[in-house]
Amino acid sequence: MTVGYPVTSTDVNNRAGALIVALWNSLNDVRNFKLWLDDAAHGDSFLNGIGITGTTGGAGTDVKLLRDPFADLGGASGLWAVAHGTFAPSGASNYFANAKLLSGITYAA
């Protein structure tokens, strides 16, 4: 092919490696943010104080909408744990069910 970017084994190898590293880093970032949210210093009152309203006890509150996706993705039974072999789900799970509520128009099913 003479148009566009050429495709070589180096291109394929570099892209494959970059995608794996990006996914690994993203899952770790989600896990770290979940741990930050879980820290006692960042409880509901802290989040309320910075403008994230409601408490985790109330369905549909901003705090619940913030915490739930990170539990699904970075928690002890979340996608991070599945990917690291520390949790085996008993059935199918949509780990992004809550996360899509935070992604605005960028979420694609």
C-alpha contacts under 8 A as a table, 3 or more apart, distances in Angstrom:
res1	aa1	res2	aa2	distance
1	M	4	G	7.88
1	M	6	P	7.19
2	T	6	P	7.69
3	V	6	P	7.82
7	V	11	D	5.99
7	V	12	V	7.16
8	T	11	D	5.12
8	T	12	V	6.43
9	S	12	V	5.10
9	S	13	N	5.98
10	T	13	N	5.08
10	T	14	N	5.91
11	D	14	N	5.26
11	D	15	R	6.06
12	V	15	R	5.21
12	V	16	A	6.08
13	N	16	A	5.19
13	N	17	G	6.19
14	N	17	G	5.23
14	N	18	A	6.02
15	R	18	A	5.07
15	R	19	L	6.12
16	A	19	L	5.34
16	A	20	I	6.43
17	G	20	I	5.28
17	G	21	V	6.20
18	A	21	V	5.18
18	A	22	A	6.00
19	L	22	A	5.06
19	L	23	L	6.15
20	I	23	L	5.20
20	I	24	W	6.09
21	V	24	W	5.04
21	V	25	N	6.02
22	A	25	N	5.13
22	A	26	S	6.00
23	L	26	S	5.03
23	L	27	L	6.14
24	W	27	L	5.33
24	W	28	N	6.26
25	N	28	N	5.06
25	N	29	D	6.06
26	S	29	D	4.97
26	S	30	V	6.19
27	L	30	V	5.10
27	L	31	R	6.15
27	L	73	L	7.68
27	L	74	G	7.11
27	L	79	L	7.97
27	L	80	W	5.82
28	N	31	R	4.96
28	N	32	N	6.06
28	N	74	G	7.91
28	N	80	W	7.41
29	D	32	N	5.11
29	D	33	F	6.16
30	V	33	F	5.16
30	V	34	K	6.15
30	V	70	F	6.59
30	V	73	L	6.85
30	V	74	G	5.53
31	R	34	K	5.06
31	R	35	L	6.23
31	R	70	F	7.38
31	R	73	L	7.35
31	R	74	G	4.15
31	R	75	G	6.86
31	R	80	W	6.76
32	N	35	L	5.04
32	N	36	W	6.16
32	N	74	G	7.71
33	F	36	W	4.88
33	F	37	L	6.16
33	F	70	F	7.50
34	K	37	L	5.04
34	K	38	D	6.19
34	K	67	R	7.61
34	K	70	F	5.32
34	K	71	A	6.66
34	K	74	G	5.89
34	K	75	G	6.95
35	L	38	D	4.95
35	L	39	D	6.30
36	W	39	D	5.30
36	W	42	H	7.12
37	L	42	H	5.68
37	L	43	G	7.20
37	L	67	R	7.29
38	D	42	H	6.80
38	D	43	G	7.20
39	D	42	H	5.53
39	D	43	G	7.06
40	A	43	G	5.47
41	A	46	F	7.13
42	H	45	S	7.67
42	H	46	F	5.32
42	H	47	L	6.47
43	G	46	F	5.36
43	G	47	L	6.40
44	D	47	L	5.07
44	D	48	N	5.93
44	D	54	G	7.68
44	D	55	T	5.68
44	D	56	T	7.09
44	D	63	V	6.89
45	S	48	N	4.90
45	S	49	G	5.98
45	S	55	T	7.92
46	F	49	G	5.01
46	F	50	I	6.54
47	L	50	I	5.32
47	L	51	G	6.48
47	L	52	I	5.18
47	L	53	T	7.13
47	L	63	V	7.12
48	N	51	G	5.16
48	N	52	I	4.80
48	N	53	T	4.84
48	N	54	G	6.59
48	N	55	T	7.77
48	N	63	V	7.83
49	G	52	I	7.20
52	I	62	D	5.75
52	I	63	V	6.05
53	T	61	T	6.52
53	T	62	D	5.36
53	T	63	V	6.16
54	G	58	G	6.88
54	G	61	T	4.92
54	G	62	D	5.98
54	G	63	V	5.84
54	G	64	K	7.84
55	T	58	G	5.79
55	T	61	T	6.34
55	T	62	D	7.66
55	T	63	V	5.59
55	T	64	K	6.71
56	T	59	A	7.30
56	T	61	T	6.94
56	T	63	V	5.65
56	T	64	K	4.66
56	T	67	R	7.83
57	G	64	K	7.60
58	G	61	T	5.79
58	G	64	K	7.33
59	A	64	K	6.84
60	G	64	K	6.48
60	G	65	L	6.49
61	T	64	K	5.30
61	T	65	L	6.21
62	D	65	L	4.93
62	D	66	L	6.07
63	V	66	L	5.06
63	V	67	R	6.11
64	K	67	R	5.12
64	K	68	D	5.83
65	L	68	D	5.80
65	L	69	P	7.18
65	L	98	N	7.40
65	L	101	L	7.40
65	L	102	L	7.54
66	L	69	P	6.53
66	L	70	F	7.30
66	L	102	L	7.51
67	R	70	F	5.51
67	R	71	A	6.32
68	D	71	A	5.12
68	D	72	D	6.28
68	D	98	N	6.30
68	D	99	A	7.73
69	P	72	D	5.02
69	P	73	L	6.09
69	P	95	Y	7.79
69	P	96	F	7.07
69	P	97	A	7.70
69	P	98	N	4.84
69	P	99	A	4.54
70	F	73	L	5.02
70	F	74	G	5.24
70	F	75	G	6.68
70	F	99	A	7.56
71	A	74	G	5.40
71	A	75	G	4.39
71	A	76	A	7.73
71	A	77	S	7.87
71	A	78	G	6.33
72	D	75	G	5.96
72	D	77	S	7.15
72	D	78	G	4.56
72	D	79	L	6.62
72	D	95	Y	5.48
72	D	96	F	7.42
72	D	98	N	7.57
73	L	78	G	4.62
73	L	79	L	4.68
73	L	80	W	5.90
73	L	95	Y	6.08
73	L	96	F	7.48
74	G	77	S	7.91
74	G	78	G	5.31
74	G	79	L	6.24
74	G	80	W	5.05
74	G	81	A	7.07
75	G	78	G	4.66
75	G	79	L	7.54
75	G	80	W	6.93
75	G	81	A	6.85
76	A	80	W	7.76
76	A	81	A	5.67
76	A	86	T	7.79
76	A	87	F	7.14
77	S	80	W	7.90
77	S	81	A	5.80
77	S	82	V	7.04
77	S	87	F	5.72
77	S	88	A	7.92
77	S	89	P	7.57
78	G	81	A	5.38
78	G	82	V	6.37
78	G	87	F	7.78
78	G	95	Y	7.07
79	L	82	V	4.98
79	L	83	A	6.03
79	L	95	Y	6.49
80	W	83	A	5.17
80	W	84	H	6.24
81	A	84	H	5.06
81	A	85	G	6.08
81	A	86	T	5.13
81	A	87	F	5.33
82	V	85	G	5.14
82	V	86	T	6.07
82	V	87	F	4.95
82	V	88	A	5.98
82	V	89	P	7.38
83	A	86	T	7.84
84	H	87	F	7.79
85	G	88	A	7.04
89	P	92	A	7.30
89	P	93	S	7.68
94	N	97	A	5.49
95	Y	98	N	7.38
95	Y	99	A	7.58
96	F	99	A	4.72
96	F	100	K	5.87
97	A	100	K	5.94
97	A	101	L	7.65
98	N	101	L	5.62
98	N	102	L	7.60
99	A	102	L	5.49
99	A	103	S	6.75
100	K	103	S	5.09
100	K	104	G	7.26
100	K	107	Y	5.80
101	L	104	G	6.69
103	S	106	T	5.69
103	S	107	Y	5.74
104	G	107	Y	6.66
